[in-house]
């Protein structure tokens, strides 16, 4: 990945939000491999092969985070993250409806995960809704001065 492909202006709030979101998903994706047992433990019982699903979702999060950093893959990556987050609602509802399985997590936190998921979807949608170029318009060498 070349820096010129990232086209991120370091001073804009959009840029910092994009980088923060990318790092969030890259970090969470890596965590799926590091602490995979924790993720398998929250998987709904109606899923077969939960360990495999945890690993796949980790890869998707890493690729989604990396894809956000490249202008040409940003929109597709954001839509992919939205799809993934929509699928994760099943996990959050399962946890909220089965608080006895998650005795170490306060019940209010199990329910708070659901609206937090909506916020994450909105954050990804911000970058999915159209071609957003986060470069500094003054740095364009083709512009006339």
C-alpha angles and dihedrals in degrees: 000000000000121000089233089062093055094062094190120153108217097218103054125098088223089057095050091046091051094049091045091051092047092049091046093057095041090051094045090047092053088048089059087067097038097048100020093146091064091054093046087053093061096045115117114255092238091070118093118212096020093174091056091047090052091052093046092049089050091055091047091052093049093047091044092052093047091045091056089062094059117073094215094053099032098097095044091046092050091051089048091052090049090053090049092049091050090054089050089063087079090060093047094048090047090053093047092048093047104044092154090070090056102044093153091061117073112243092236089058091051088057094041089062089070099061089037087059089055089054091051090051090051091049091052091044089058088068096034098057098076148337105302115184111194098191126118108263089211091062093062106116093202095061119102119238 
